[in-house]
Each structure stands twice: as structure tokens, then as C-alpha cells.
């Protein structure tokens, strides 16, 4: 079975659970494992997990995966060839028409990250574009990158964009931190008060970022459903 055949690329399901299944199927097609089983002990494995997570969560949404992930078709093809060669066939289905030009907001976040790269090679460049595009989505940034928790996002930024990541000394939410950095680079002050703890928007900048991954592990529930279905289908036995 090839990588394309495991993905329902023609029809997008309308239920959250159906979209979740597309995400986990896409991740498995790219990496060969379920997101919960990703091995991220070394940097190479971690980068692969991050890239696969972003592509998989983009596959859960309407529109071409390349555009939802923030990549031009050529960059998506290059990413698949370098990191997931067994899944290169998915590039055709995932590209659609080439992505529209980035809007100003996406471009600003991408350029901010590119200006603070701390890794060599294509991965940091891809990630700058992908993070900038996914930052436009409404959830916590780690959720809209398809990651398992906020710590994975912090590790990603510290690895590939260390100069700016190291400036977030107060553990501000990453989206808010990016916009604060953009304002400061242009000579503006985003904050209404000089001390964060006195600001009425404190919870927006520093509030809790816990939550459930958009590709949360449902395998135990699915296994239970299989057992229940099998039990219901089996013929009943007479009491002994």
C-alpha cells in the first residue's frame, strides 16, 4: 500500500473526529508511526516529528495542504523528498494550486523568524514559513502546529530560532511574544503598562496554554469500540 492510498484526499469529513483521523493517518503515512509514539530523543527525530505534525494538522483542514502549512508547492516537494521520501506521492494531492502570496502579517512573522535563525539548512527556512502561517489560526500556536504540548514548541523555537526564543524570559505566549517583538523592532510599544503584572491583558499574554493536541490519541477508545462491536456481533451462548 502506498502513502497516497492511506489518505482520504478527495472528501474532507465534517466532524472533528473524522478530521482527527485524517491527521493521524497523514502523520503515520509520513513517519510510519502514530503521533503519540514519536521518538524525539535527538534533533533529527524531533525535526521530523515537527514537520510531520504541521503537515498532518494542515491536512485536517479545508484547502490545499501546502497553503495551509505555509509552503509553496516547490518547498513542499523538497521537504517530502528530503525528509519523507516514501511519501513523496502525497505531494501531488497536497499541493493543489500554488499558494497565494503571503499577506503582510504572515510575511512579518516569517521574516522575524528568519532574521533569528540558529540552524543551518532548509529546515529552519521551512519552519519559519510554516510557523508564520499557522500563527494565523485561532488556537494556541502549539495546537495549530499539531504538536503534543507547548514544551515541543519551546524546544522547536530554541533549536531553530534561538536568538528570539531566548528573549522570552517570562514565558509569554509565543504568538503574543512574536507580535511584541515586531512592535519593538518598529519602535512601537504594544503594552499599555510598563509592568506586565499591572496590565489588564495579563491573562492574554501569560495565561494557561494547556489543552489537548488536535491529533490526540484515541486508540484506546477505538480499541474499546472494536471489542464492543465484536461482542455484539458474536452469537450469544446459553447459560452453562
C-alpha positions in Angstrom: 0.0 0.0 0.0 1.5 3.4 -1.0 1.4 6.5 1.1 -1.4 8.1 -1.1 -3.8 5.3 -0.7 -4.0 5.6 3.1 -5.2 9.1 2.9 -8.8 10.1 2.0 -7.8 13.1 -0.1 -11.0 13.5 -2.1 -13.6 14.2 0.6 -13.0 16.1 3.8 -15.1 14.8 6.7 -17.2 17.3 8.5 -16.9 16.0 12.1 -14.0 16.9 14.4 -13.4 13.1 15.0 -13.2 12.5 11.2 -10.7 15.3 10.7 -8.6 13.9 13.6 -8.4 10.6 11.8 -7.1 12.3 8.7 -4.4 14.0 10.8 -3.2 10.8 12.4 -3.4 8.9 9.0 -1.3 11.6 7.4 1.3 11.6 10.2 1.5 7.8 10.0 1.9 7.9 6.2 4.8 10.4 6.6 6.6 8.8 9.6 5.3 5.2 9.9 4.0 5.7 13.4 1.2 7.3 15.4 2.0 10.8 16.7 1.9 9.6 20.3 4.7 7.1 19.6 7.1 9.6 18.0 10.7 9.2 19.2 12.2 12.7 19.6 15.3 12.0 21.6 17.7 13.5 19.0 17.4 16.7 16.9 16.8 14.8 13.6 14.0 12.8 15.0 12.5 15.9 16.7 12.6 17.9 13.4 10.9 15.1 11.6 8.1 14.9 14.2 7.6 18.7 14.0 7.4 18.8 10.2 5.1 15.8 10.0 2.9 17.3 12.7 2.4 20.6 10.9 1.6 18.8 7.6 -0.8 16.4 9.3 -2.7 19.1 11.1 -2.9 21.1 7.8 -4.3 18.0 6.2 -7.2 18.1 8.7 -8.4 21.5 7.3 -10.1 22.6 4.1 -7.9 23.7 1.2 -4.6 22.5 -0.2 -2.2 21.2 2.5 0.7 23.2 1.1 -1.1 26.5 1.5 -2.5 25.6 5.0 1.1 24.7 6.0 2.5 27.9 4.6 4.7 26.3 1.9 4.9 26.8 -1.8 4.5 23.7 -3.9 8.2 23.5 -4.7 9.1 23.7 -1.0 6.6 21.0 -0.1 8.0 18.8 -2.8 11.6 19.4 -1.5 10.6 18.8 2.1 8.9 15.5 1.3 11.9 14.4 -0.8 14.4 15.2 1.9 12.5 14.1 5.0 9.8 11.7 3.9 10.8 10.2 0.6 8.5 7.2 0.9 5.5 9.7 1.0 6.6 11.8 -2.0 3.4 10.8 -3.8 1.3 12.8 -1.4 2.8 16.0 -2.8 0.6 15.9 -5.9 -2.6 15.6 -3.9 -1.4 18.1 -1.2 -0.3 21.0 -3.4 -3.4 21.9 -5.4 -2.8 25.3 -7.0 0.2 27.1 -5.8 -0.3 29.0 -2.6 -1.4 32.7 -2.8 1.1 35.3 -1.8 1.5 35.7 1.9 -0.4 38.5 3.5 1.6 41.2 5.3 1.0 39.6 8.7 2.3 36.2 7.7 5.3 37.8 6.0 6.2 39.8 9.0 6.2 36.9 11.4 8.2 34.8 8.8 10.8 37.5 8.3 11.1 37.9 12.1 11.9 34.2 12.5 14.2 34.1 9.5 16.2 37.0 11.0 16.8 35.0 14.1 17.6 31.6 12.7 20.1 29.5 14.6 20.2 26.4 12.4 21.6 25.6 9.0 19.9 24.1 6.0 16.4 24.1 4.7 14.5 23.0 7.8 14.7 26.4 9.6 13.6 28.2 6.4 10.6 25.8 6.0 9.7 26.1 9.7 9.8 29.9 9.6 7.2 29.9 6.8 5.1 27.2 8.4 5.1 28.7 11.9 4.2 32.1 10.5 1.2 30.7 8.5 0.0 28.6 11.4 0.2 31.5 13.8 -2.8 33.0 11.9 -5.0 30.1 13.2 -7.2 30.7 16.3 -5.9 28.2 18.8 -2.7 28.1 20.9 0.2 28.0 18.5 1.4 24.6 19.6 -2.0 23.2 18.9 -2.2 24.7 15.4 1.2 23.2 14.7 -0.2 19.8 15.5 2.3 19.4 18.4 1.6 17.4 21.6 2.2 20.2 24.1 3.7 23.7 24.5 7.1 22.3 25.5 7.6 20.9 22.0 7.0 24.4 20.6 9.5 25.9 23.0 12.1 23.3 22.1 11.4 23.9 18.4 12.0 27.7 18.7 15.0 27.3 20.9 16.6 24.9 18.4 15.9 26.8 15.2 15.3 30.4 16.3 17.4 30.7 19.5 18.1 34.4 19.5 14.5 35.4 19.7 13.4 32.4 21.8 15.9 33.3 24.5 14.3 36.7 24.8 11.0 35.2 26.1 12.3 35.1 29.6 8.9 35.5 31.2 7.3 32.6 29.4 4.9 34.8 27.4 2.6 33.1 25.0 4.5 32.7 21.8 2.0 34.4 19.5 1.9 37.5 21.7 5.6 37.4 22.1 6.1 37.5 18.3 3.9 40.5 17.9 5.5 42.3 20.8 8.9 41.7 19.2 7.6 43.0 15.8 6.2 46.2 17.5 9.5 46.8 19.3 11.5 46.3 16.1 9.4 49.1 14.6 9.8 51.4 17.6 6.3 50.9 18.9 5.1 49.8 22.3 2.4 47.2 22.3 1.8 47.2 26.0 -0.4 49.7 27.8 1.5 49.5 31.0 5.3 49.3 31.7 4.9 46.3 34.1 3.2 43.2 32.9 1.7 42.2 36.2 -0.3 45.5 36.3 -1.7 45.1 32.8 -5.4 44.2 32.3 -4.4 42.0 29.4 -2.0 39.9 31.5 -4.0 36.7 31.1 -4.0 37.1 27.3 -0.2 37.2 27.3 0.6 34.8 30.1 -2.5 32.7 30.6 -2.6 28.9 30.7 -1.8 27.1 27.4 -2.7 23.6 28.4 -5.0 21.6 26.2 -5.4 18.5 24.1 -3.4 18.0 20.9 -5.5 18.3 17.8 -4.3 14.8 17.0 -5.0 13.4 20.4 -4.5 9.7 20.9 -7.9 7.9 20.6 -6.5 4.4 20.1 -7.8 3.2 23.5 -11.3 4.4 22.8 -11.1 2.9 19.3 -9.9 -0.4 20.7 -12.8 -0.5 23.1 -15.3 0.2 20.3 -13.8 -2.8 18.4 -14.2 -5.0 21.4 -17.8 -3.8 21.9 -18.7 -4.3 18.3 -17.1 -7.8 18.2 -19.0 -8.8 21.4 -22.3 -7.5 19.9 -21.7 -9.5 16.7 -20.8 -12.8 18.3 -23.6 -15.3 18.9 -25.0 -15.5 22.4 -24.3 -18.6 24.5 -26.8 -20.5 26.6 -26.1 -20.4 30.4 -23.9 -23.3 31.5 
